Amino acid sequence: MKLREEKLREEKMEFSREELTEAKRQIDSTLHKLTETIKTFESKENPERYKSQITLAKRRVEAFHIASCLIEKEMEK
């Protein structure tokens, strides 16, 4: 029964302020870690060797940034 309730809530996109706050906190934490990862890869002796990892991390940063902005927008309602 609980799974069904969660699915219905997700379909309606209704989340509590606490859920949104925690989701944003987790996303911001991940953004920070990804940014540090990019810096680490780019500072290596041969950063070209890590090009695919850097690209992937940068794409994830952009995706998480969008998610964070959308959560902020939802919290302003």
N, CA, C and O atoms as a MOPAC input file, in Angstrom:
PM7 MOZYME 1SCF
protein

 N      0.82700 1    -1.19600 1     0.00000 1
 C      0.00000 1     0.00000 1     0.00000 1
 C      0.87200 1     1.26200 1     0.00000 1
 O      0.57600 1     2.22400 1    -0.70800 1
 N      1.93700 1     1.25300 1     0.78900 1
 C      2.80600 1     2.43000 1     0.87900 1
 C      3.43400 1     2.76100 1    -0.47900 1
 O      3.52300 1     3.93300 1    -0.84400 1
 N      3.86500 1     1.75500 1    -1.22100 1
 C      4.45800 1     1.97900 1    -2.53300 1
 C      3.46100 1     2.65500 1    -3.46500 1
 O      3.82200 1     3.55800 1    -4.21900 1
 N      2.21800 1     2.21900 1    -3.41300 1
 C      1.17600 1     2.81900 1    -4.25500 1
 C      0.97300 1     4.29300 1    -3.88500 1
 O      0.82400 1     5.14100 1    -4.76600 1
 N      0.96800 1     4.59100 1    -2.60100 1
 C      0.80200 1     5.97800 1    -2.14800 1
 C      1.96200 1     6.84600 1    -2.63000 1
 O      1.75500 1     7.97900 1    -3.06300 1
 N      3.17600 1     6.31700 1    -2.55500 1
 C      4.34600 1     7.06000 1    -3.02100 1
 C      4.25900 1     7.31000 1    -4.51600 1
 O      4.57100 1     8.40500 1    -4.98300 1
 N      3.83900 1     6.30200 1    -5.27100 1
 C      3.71800 1     6.45000 1    -6.72100 1
 C      2.68300 1     7.51900 1    -7.06900 1
 O      2.91700 1     8.34200 1    -7.95300 1
 N      1.55100 1     7.51100 1    -6.38600 1
 C      0.51700 1     8.51700 1    -6.63900 1
 C      1.02600 1     9.92100 1    -6.32700 1
 O      0.76600 1    10.86700 1    -7.07000 1
 N      1.75600 1    10.04500 1    -5.21400 1
 C      2.29000 1    11.34700 1    -4.83300 1
 C      3.30800 1    11.83500 1    -5.86300 1
 O      3.30800 1    13.01200 1    -6.22400 1
 N      4.17000 1    10.94300 1    -6.33500 1
 C      5.17400 1    11.31500 1    -7.32400 1
 C      4.52800 1    11.73700 1    -8.62800 1
 O      5.00600 1    12.66800 1    -9.27700 1
 N      3.45000 1    11.07300 1    -9.02800 1
 C      2.74800 1    11.44000 1   -10.25300 1
 C      2.19600 1    12.85600 1   -10.15000 1
 O      2.17300 1    13.58500 1   -11.14200 1
 N      1.75800 1    13.24700 1    -8.97400 1
 C      1.22100 1    14.58200 1    -8.75300 1
 C      2.34500 1    15.58900 1    -8.49400 1
 O      2.10400 1    16.79700 1    -8.49000 1
 N      3.56300 1    15.10300 1    -8.27800 1
 C      4.72100 1    15.94300 1    -7.99500 1
 C      4.49000 1    16.81100 1    -6.75400 1
 O      4.80100 1    18.00200 1    -6.74900 1
 N      3.95000 1    16.20800 1    -5.72800 1
 C      3.73100 1    16.91400 1    -4.47100 1
 C      4.71700 1    16.39800 1    -3.43900 1
 O      4.70500 1    15.22100 1    -3.07800 1
 N      5.56900 1    17.29500 1    -2.97300 1
 C      6.57500 1    16.93100 1    -1.99000 1
 C      6.52000 1    17.93200 1    -0.85000 1
 O      6.21600 1    19.10800 1    -1.05300 1
 N      6.81500 1    17.45600 1     0.34200 1
 C      6.81900 1    18.35800 1     1.50200 1
 C      8.03100 1    19.28000 1     1.43400 1
 O      8.99900 1    19.01200 1     0.72100 1
 N      7.95800 1    20.35700 1     2.18200 1
 C      9.08200 1    21.30100 1     2.23500 1
 C     10.33700 1    20.60000 1     2.76300 1
 O     11.44600 1    20.86500 1     2.30000 1
 N     10.15000 1    19.70300 1     3.73900 1
 C     11.29600 1    18.96900 1     4.28300 1
 C     11.93600 1    18.08600 1     3.22200 1
 O     13.16200 1    18.00700 1     3.13700 1
 N     11.10900 1    17.41600 1     2.40500 1
 C     11.64000 1    16.56100 1     1.34000 1
 C     12.41500 1    17.39000 1     0.32500 1
 O     13.49200 1    16.99000 1    -0.11700 1
 N     11.87300 1    18.53200 1    -0.03800 1
 C     12.55100 1    19.40400 1    -0.99900 1
 C     13.85500 1    19.94300 1    -0.42600 1
 O     14.86800 1    20.00600 1    -1.12200 1
 N     13.82500 1    20.33000 1     0.83800 1
 C     15.02900 1    20.85400 1     1.48800 1
 C     16.12600 1    19.79100 1     1.53700 1
 O     17.28800 1    20.07600 1     1.24900 1
 N     15.75100 1    18.57500 1     1.90200 1
 C     16.74300 1    17.49200 1     1.97200 1
 C     17.26200 1    17.13500 1     0.58500 1
 O     18.45500 1    16.88500 1     0.41400 1
 N     16.38100 1    17.11200 1    -0.39700 1
 C     16.81800 1    16.81600 1    -1.76900 1
 C     17.80800 1    17.87200 1    -2.24700 1
 O     18.82400 1    17.54400 1    -2.85900 1
 N     17.51000 1    19.13900 1    -1.96600 1
 C     18.41700 1    20.21300 1    -2.36700 1
 C     19.74600 1    20.10000 1    -1.64800 1
 O     20.80000 1    20.31000 1    -2.24800 1
 N     19.70200 1    19.77100 1    -0.37400 1
 C     20.94800 1    19.60300 1     0.39600 1
 C     21.81700 1    18.51200 1    -0.21200 1
 O     23.02900 1    18.67700 1    -0.35200 1
 N     21.18900 1    17.39600 1    -0.57100 1
 C     21.92800 1    16.28200 1    -1.17000 1
 C     22.49100 1    16.66100 1    -2.53900 1
 O     23.63000 1    16.32400 1    -2.86400 1
 N     21.69700 1    17.35600 1    -3.32800 1
 C     22.15700 1    17.78900 1    -4.65200 1
 C     23.31400 1    18.76500 1    -4.51900 1
 O     24.30900 1    18.65000 1    -5.23400 1
 N     23.19300 1    19.72900 1    -3.60700 1
 C     24.27100 1    20.69700 1    -3.40900 1
 C     25.55300 1    20.01700 1    -2.94300 1
 O     26.64800 1    20.40900 1    -3.34600 1
 N     25.42100 1    19.00900 1    -2.10200 1
 C     26.58200 1    18.25100 1    -1.64500 1
 C     27.24400 1    17.52700 1    -2.82100 1
 O     28.46700 1    17.53100 1    -2.96000 1
 N     26.42800 1    16.91800 1    -3.64600 1
 C     26.95600 1    16.20800 1    -4.82000 1
 C     27.60600 1    17.18900 1    -5.79000 1
 O     28.65200 1    16.88800 1    -6.36400 1
 N     26.99900 1    18.35100 1    -5.97600 1
 C     27.59100 1    19.38400 1    -6.83400 1
 C     28.98200 1    19.77600 1    -6.34300 1
 O     29.92100 1    19.90200 1    -7.12900 1
 N     29.09200 1    19.96500 1    -5.04300 1
 C     30.39400 1    20.32500 1    -4.46600 1
 C     31.43200 1    19.22700 1    -4.74100 1
 O     32.55800 1    19.51600 1    -5.14500 1
 N     31.04400 1    17.98600 1    -4.52100 1
 C     31.97000 1    16.86300 1    -4.73200 1
 C     32.36200 1    16.73900 1    -6.20100 1
 O     33.52400 1    16.48100 1    -6.51400 1
 N     31.39900 1    16.92100 1    -7.10100 1
 C     31.70400 1    16.84700 1    -8.53100 1
 C     32.64500 1    17.97500 1    -8.95500 1
 O     33.55000 1    17.76400 1    -9.76100 1
 N     32.42900 1    19.15600 1    -8.41500 1
 C     33.29800 1    20.29000 1    -8.73900 1
 C     34.72800 1    20.00300 1    -8.29000 1
 O     35.68400 1    20.29600 1    -9.00900 1
 N     34.86500 1    19.43300 1    -7.10400 1
 C     36.19600 1    19.06500 1    -6.61300 1
 C     36.82000 1    17.96400 1    -7.46400 1
 O     38.02800 1    17.96400 1    -7.70100 1
 N     36.00100 1    17.03600 1    -7.91800 1
 C     36.48700 1    15.96100 1    -8.78700 1
 C     37.03400 1    16.53700 1   -10.08900 1
 O     38.09600 1    16.13000 1   -10.56100 1
 N     36.30300 1    17.48400 1   -10.66100 1
 C     36.75400 1    18.12400 1   -11.90500 1
 C     38.09800 1    18.81300 1   -11.67400 1
 O     39.02300 1    18.65800 1   -12.47100 1
 N     38.20300 1    19.57100 1   -10.58500 1
 C     39.46200 1    20.25300 1   -10.27100 1
 C     40.60600 1    19.25400 1   -10.15400 1
 O     41.70800 1    19.50100 1   -10.64500 1
 N     40.34200 1    18.12600 1    -9.50100 1
 C     41.37500 1    17.10200 1    -9.31700 1
 C     41.82900 1    16.54500 1   -10.65700 1
 O     43.02700 1    16.46200 1   -10.92800 1
 N     40.87300 1    16.16400 1   -11.49200 1
 C     41.23400 1    15.62300 1   -12.80200 1
 C     41.98600 1    16.64900 1   -13.65700 1
 O     42.96300 1    16.31200 1   -14.32600 1
 N     41.52600 1    17.89200 1   -13.62800 1
 C     42.16000 1    18.92400 1   -14.45300 1
 C     43.55100 1    19.29600 1   -13.95400 1
 O     44.35900 1    19.82400 1   -14.71800 1
 N     43.84000 1    19.02800 1   -12.68500 1
 C     45.15600 1    19.38200 1   -12.14100 1
 C     46.17200 1    18.24000 1   -12.27700 1
 O     47.34600 1    18.40600 1   -11.94600 1
 N     45.72400 1    17.10700 1   -12.75700 1
 C     46.64000 1    15.97300 1   -12.93100 1
 C     47.67900 1    16.29700 1   -13.99700 1
 O     47.50300 1    17.21000 1   -14.80400 1
 N     48.75700 1    15.53300 1   -13.98000 1
 C     49.87300 1    15.76400 1   -14.89600 1
 C     49.43700 1    15.71900 1   -16.36000 1
 O     49.88400 1    16.53500 1   -17.16600 1
 N     48.57100 1    14.77500 1   -16.70300 1
 C     48.09800 1    14.64300 1   -18.07800 1
 C     46.56200 1    14.64400 1   -18.08000 1
 O     45.94200 1    13.58700 1   -18.19300 1
 N     45.94400 1    15.84300 1   -17.95500 1
 C     44.48200 1    15.89700 1   -17.84300 1
 C     43.75700 1    15.37600 1   -19.08600 1
 O     42.60000 1    14.96100 1   -19.00200 1
 N     44.42000 1    15.39500 1   -20.21600 1
 C     43.80400 1    14.88600 1   -21.45800 1
 C     43.43700 1    13.40500 1   -21.30800 1
 O     42.48700 1    12.92000 1   -21.92300 1
 N     44.19300 1    12.71700 1   -20.49600 1
 C     43.93800 1    11.30000 1   -20.23700 1
 C     42.58500 1    11.09000 1   -19.54800 1
 O     41.98600 1    10.02000 1   -19.65700 1
 N     42.11500 1    12.11000 1   -18.84700 1
 C     40.86700 1    12.02800 1   -18.08400 1
 C     39.72900 1    12.80000 1   -18.75000 1
 O     38.74400 1    13.15700 1   -18.10400 1
 N     39.87800 1    13.04800 1   -20.03100 1
 C     38.91400 1    13.87900 1   -20.75600 1
 C     37.47900 1    13.37100 1   -20.61900 1
 O     36.56900 1    14.16600 1   -20.38200 1
 N     37.26100 1    12.06500 1   -20.76200 1
 C     35.89100 1    11.54500 1   -20.68900 1
 C     35.31300 1    11.68300 1   -19.28900 1
 O     34.12800 1    11.97800 1   -19.13400 1
 N     36.14500 1    11.47000 1   -18.25800 1
 C     35.67500 1    11.62300 1   -16.88400 1
 C     35.34100 1    13.08200 1   -16.57400 1
 O     34.36500 1    13.37700 1   -15.88500 1
 N     36.16900 1    13.98400 1   -17.09600 1
 C     35.93300 1    15.41500 1   -16.89200 1
 C     34.63700 1    15.83800 1   -17.57800 1
 O     33.82500 1    16.56000 1   -16.99900 1
 N     34.45000 1    15.38500 1   -18.80800 1
 C     33.23000 1    15.71300 1   -19.55700 1
 C     31.99700 1    15.19100 1   -18.83000 1
 O     31.01200 1    15.91300 1   -18.68000 1
 N     32.04600 1    13.94100 1   -18.37900 1
 C     30.92900 1    13.35500 1   -17.66300 1
 C     30.61900 1    14.13700 1   -16.38500 1
 O     29.45700 1    14.42600 1   -16.09700 1
 N     31.65700 1    14.47700 1   -15.62600 1
 C     31.46100 1    15.23000 1   -14.38600 1
 C     30.86200 1    16.60200 1   -14.67400 1
 O     29.98400 1    17.05200 1   -13.93800 1
 N     31.31400 1    17.27300 1   -15.72100 1
 C     30.77500 1    18.58700 1   -16.07600 1
 C     29.31100 1    18.48800 1   -16.49100 1
 O     28.51100 1    19.36000 1   -16.15200 1
 N     28.95700 1    17.44300 1   -17.21400 1
 C     27.55800 1    17.25400 1   -17.60500 1
 C     26.68500 1    16.98100 1   -16.38500 1
 O     25.54700 1    17.44500 1   -16.30600 1
 N     27.22200 1    16.23500 1   -15.45300 1
 C     26.47400 1    15.96200 1   -14.21800 1
 C     26.31100 1    17.22600 1   -13.39300 1
 O     25.25200 1    17.44700 1   -12.80400 1
 N     27.33900 1    18.05500 1   -13.34100 1
 C     27.24900 1    19.32500 1   -12.62500 1
 C     26.10300 1    20.15200 1   -13.21000 1
 O     25.29500 1    20.70700 1   -12.46500 1
 N     26.03200 1    20.23500 1   -14.52200 1
 C     24.96700 1    21.00700 1   -15.16800 1
 C     23.59200 1    20.42500 1   -14.83900 1
 O     22.65700 1    21.16900 1   -14.54100 1
 N     23.46800 1    19.10800 1   -14.89200 1
 C     22.18400 1    18.46000 1   -14.58700 1
 C     21.77400 1    18.70200 1   -13.13500 1
 O     20.61500 1    19.01100 1   -12.86000 1
 N     22.71400 1    18.56300 1   -12.21200 1
 C     22.40700 1    18.79100 1   -10.80400 1
 C     22.11100 1    20.26200 1   -10.52500 1
 O     21.28700 1    20.58500 1    -9.66900 1
 N     22.78400 1    21.14500 1   -11.24700 1
 C     22.50700 1    22.57400 1   -11.08700 1
 C     21.06500 1    22.87800 1   -11.51200 1
 O     20.36000 1    23.62300 1   -10.83200 1
 N     20.63800 1    22.31100 1   -12.61700 1
 C     19.25000 1    22.48300 1   -13.08000 1
 C     18.28100 1    21.94300 1   -12.03900 1
 O     17.29200 1    22.59700 1   -11.70800 1
 N     18.56100 1    20.75500 1   -11.52500 1
 C     17.69000 1    20.15500 1   -10.50600 1
 C     17.60600 1    21.04100 1    -9.26700 1
 O     16.52400 1    21.22900 1    -8.71100 1
 N     18.73200 1    21.58000 1    -8.83600 1
 C     18.75800 1    22.44500 1    -7.66800 1
 C     17.91800 1    23.70300 1    -7.90600 1
 O     17.15900 1    24.11800 1    -7.03000 1
 N     18.05300 1    24.30200 1    -9.07800 1
 C     17.27200 1    25.49500 1    -9.41500 1
 C     15.76900 1    25.17400 1    -9.44300 1
 O     14.95700 1    25.97500 1    -8.97800 1
 N     15.40500 1    24.02900 1    -9.97800 1
 C     13.99800 1    23.65600 1   -10.02700 1
 C     13.43600 1    23.42800 1    -8.62800 1
 O     12.28700 1    23.77500 1    -8.35300 1
 N     14.23600 1    22.85100 1    -7.75200 1
 C     13.79300 1    22.65500 1    -6.36800 1
 C     13.59700 1    24.01400 1    -5.69800 1
 O     12.59900 1    24.22900 1    -5.01000 1
 N     14.53600 1    24.92200 1    -5.89500 1
 C     14.40200 1    26.25900 1    -5.32100 1
 C     13.11500 1    26.92400 1    -5.81300 1
 O     12.37700 1    27.52800 1    -5.03600 1
 N     12.86800 1    26.80200 1    -7.09300 1
 C     11.65800 1    27.39600 1    -7.68500 1
 C     10.39900 1    26.78800 1    -7.05500 1
 O      9.44200 1    27.50500 1    -6.76100 1
 N     10.40300 1    25.47600 1    -6.85100 1
 C      9.26100 1    24.79200 1    -6.23600 1
 C      9.08300 1    25.24900 1    -4.79300 1
 O      7.95300 1    25.38900 1    -4.32400 1
 N     10.17200 1    25.47900 1    -4.09300 1
 C     10.08900 1    25.89200 1    -2.68900 1
 C      9.57200 1    27.32300 1    -2.54600 1
 O      9.05300 1    27.68600 1    -1.49000 1
 N      9.70400 1    28.13400 1    -3.58800 1
 C      9.22900 1    29.52000 1    -3.55000 1
 C      7.72200 1    29.62600 1    -3.68000 1
 O      7.14400 1    30.66900 1    -3.37800 1
 N      7.07600 1    28.54900 1    -4.13100 1
 C      5.62200 1    28.57700 1    -4.34000 1
 C      4.89000 1    28.68000 1    -3.02300 1
 O      3.66000 1    28.71600 1    -3.00200 1

